Amino acid sequence: MVRRTRPLLAVVAAAAVTVALTAGANPDAVAKKGHHHHQPAKPDKVVVILVDALSKEIVHKYHMKNVESLMKKYVDTPRGYLGHLGSVTVVTHNVVTSGQLPKHMGWTDEGYRDVANLLPDTTPQDSTDDFYITSDFGSSDMFKLQSGYPKLADYLGAADPTAKTFTISPKGYAGWAFGGPGSDSIITFGSGADCTTSGSLRPPAGINVPSYILGEPCSRFWVHNGYPQYAYDTTKLPAVMYPLDSDRYVTGHDAAHQGGDVWAADAAIAIMRNEKNWNGIFVTLPGVDKAAHMWGGVADPGPTGADGDAMTHLKAAAATADAQVGKIINELRRQGELDDTLVVLTADHGSVAGKHYYGKLVAEKDYGYYNWYYGDPENDKFYDRPQDALLPLVNTGNIGLSYSDSMLRVWLKDQSPVKVAEAAAIMKDMPAVTAVWRRNGDHYDRVTPIRWDRMHSLGEKLWFAQHAQELVDTEAAVYGPDLIATLPDDTTYSIAGDHGGIQRASQQIPIVFAGAALSKDDIYAPVRSVDIMPTILKAMGITPTFPMDGVAYKLPTKPGRH
């Protein structure tokens, strides 16, 4: 495998990267490996397991025993939370492996205003700003936006140029964000291909995909494709608005071609067994997110009717994700590598159960996208079927792009103060809005009174008072939204279960540090996702060479580790 060219910043910085290695016996590893194994003074490998949409609420409601075991045995962060907006997949995957807040990393949300003209312009005759949907980015577009800072893969490559880093994500855009251009391999899915014995299957695809993952046509890492053959019971409301279209995000019912979380974990284990020298594996488990979106998060009623299929629901998704976490940990333990490997278990956001709902509920495949987006982005179709609640804003003719989930974000065509004030006044009166925020340089100003009467509990009000300003400010960049409107708990404008906003259900995620001979001593500081990267570097003895927004926390270790 050819090592990918790393960003110039990281290459220049390589000389400044220091990794301290000293000998120290690890009896467990010696016994398991069957030969002398010297334990480095600091971990020389890192595995980041990101369970998409895993809130602390989901962990405990569905008794995820392997995740809970890591929390109890290793370093948990009881006050940890996401700590940024948008609380969406395409943002957090990059925050975790960059240490940058969205306002400093190149994009802030699902929407993006290309003020620097970095991306292809399909309408060059139009002199106005171009708008894009970031989860539609291919690798080349996303890598352009990541070019100003080193990512975790870059630091790992500089620390040991002979070792390789691998990124695994069934969601392509999450893989590009997670790994970045410095990851030696990014493994995701391609489009469907016919297999004579198994029907249409999706093959592995990405960047420098190892041959043992690609395999022969229609082999293990190819998964079932097609709708509605593999749609199970997601052809009914509310799931049909964001249904399954393949086994990319669920295991499926074919033991020879399991997809979703099993596929991702199996790929990670295949790397551990086939690669002689790796020092980073970043893996996304997508199943919890898919089930939460389809069925309303923790309000998921479970399978109903003759076509009910437990596999598509949140209880089964949580159990599957939990099993894969345990499987990855057990593989590291089996190989005698767990004490030398820092394992991070976290999520990219939680899940808000949309008990109060302001989207259009339409029994049409993928209709949820019309609730999420309004506008005509350069890299997607014109989304022109807005929910009724958004119509007053649409009727101004000034929306360049909007994104609505458990929060509302608007990028305006005309950003003059008068037009921004006009849009803010309209948003103030939209259903369930608790406050409207206008971007002002590197922060947001709240421009409407806080609607405390629209919040449902004292806990929700306290969370808003403590975190709302901090969170919205993380989106304050010229490419970010002009206006943000916050919504109460249990409220979405999109599909049954969603995220994106400031709600506790969206923000309160697990952040756990395990392996690496860590001792049980929880961190009670308010650890955020942006703190993960600097904490990893500190634990591995790697000196940062570029400013980060996160805090580097010291992880407690057992005697003999420094």
Steps between C-alpha positions, in 0.01 A plus 500: 500500500636841404513747786284802425666840471444688824418872524802729492437622854540150639805419288680815609397428857631143501832597651322655796294192575636298790390156609667368813560123496653318794509132586264359758382141526133418454452147637148467356617591152799264526275213594246568228746569221733220598813714466671792668296816461632828637231738615569854385489772761205644312248336265629477143162427339156658515158360408211746487157332501228749414145369541280724289216664703590326826373715787559410863124458519511224236795327670309463826148448364613204290755367753801502270713281725831531311479879483395517865790269590749738338342788692533310829846350449687784329491880476147631458396866473172528695460869408621453143293630210530573130575871546436637150249562222387372263464180691511297180710217359682697232625750759590290804703239314739780408491670842610177671810450285598866458452663840337792316158648569276527192564876475869426439496176300359606162126423534256521787193303403308317228492827306803690373549841335806492274624851572858410401400338169673174590252268331376447143243756388225357279353847435799729430274756338342562841716736708330419832646260758466129431339265752581134557379205705805370683373143541498482119873576482733254338849457637660765280259774606524416869878473490518854359318631806726301734824631351581766760586281801645157584269218602560200721609283207764759412644500852504119509676488164761749613555310826561174311525531120516119470161448669163537329171655600163364388155661496185288470155647451196369312417869446744638245483863610560395861807307388646799314438721805630244751821405321586797283766500228766364737324167565680223311174322427135609515255213462133557418248374243463535126180472297321174426632230269328185380604167644357194327454300821403772745323773304623858511776565755691813600877453490750668731643820355697804608871585502772235506258228606705193601473194276383284790201735541424533129517123454364322198175628344203432726719389795452568871528881505243542221152561646148485365374796300163609372159633597247367587638144510698576815278773644347270764224691682638846423250556220249632755485834681699648654796289382426533127606864515860382553485125430758230446620477141749219560688323777756778533366607839341177631632146523239353266387139499780344296766362734753495216460871425427676828500876468480801730678485834609137452657588165692792652623303803598202284701734276680642804586150621615396153743793505632400844559145375652586162710810562840457663534866593199724558465780753152637441156354425197731492170312464139620477207279600188642323211276608372690805470819297298335224252341739467818707424708190244254368304432816540803729800427719412373847131538410541209255194276552680187377384276215126488435280317252562196284800661330659618824875440505685549828830545317404845375405632845704674767510219757663263252726774361629582848565131572685459170717807556578387853607156380738655246661719767562187704633315196758767421617518863525121517709488183748749644510295820545173309795645311654632822472857370237651730748644750695661215193642326297802608135429421255791479127424505276791406218623274446774245170617657205358688139464391196718563164324502270728301192485717426857387531492122480775237607321185274359232416136573477352151502128416754543224847347486766746619253787543691600811758672282238760406449573868874525561593722206357796315697657218693425183851388604778468245557131576144370527150550362263788575315421821177689449233330714539673838297420809218745571680647799784620275277664237507857638877496471492336157260766375762773551690351204822553694592149612820379340488180703331390821547194714237392755524216751494556877618855425448741210789650297473746210754623247357812332561621147488866601692545825428869543399599856146581389451159338655313790271686743199418281583128507568505875160657568330226298693221673404639843136421426558152356354212705697395811795736445658587835745767375652636179872571468671722237864448406724793590860426411637224724184464710121513484280768653163393630251734333172380650378441856543150638173309496533324834129417477575265209739289707363198680704464819733671740784279379447617143500865609819456702673328205396785269625763743833325542576385145291669229733797437812286521363249251365737236829694505685190374331553161606865466699504176454680170403169340250425779130588526388862521224409745438217746173427675507267800220256580381331822564144609303231316451729198599449137413655165621205294444132580387297800841482667769757434783713639693811402414737780574595859265250670639280775393190307714618209796623707542249785717230347752253644869589489699210643875430496598133537789259456852647513554371856267773624386492860143562612484870581223692326545853368232725650585803288248579222692312228383574144549330163756764404712392800540143373776572248732697734440240774602221263817685401590562865444136590718383210778749574455683170573873507237712319639728231183695421253680729190302600178614665486200731648436843762225547395304809747275679377141512575303818718192450593196704835494683788455259349726235608865488 
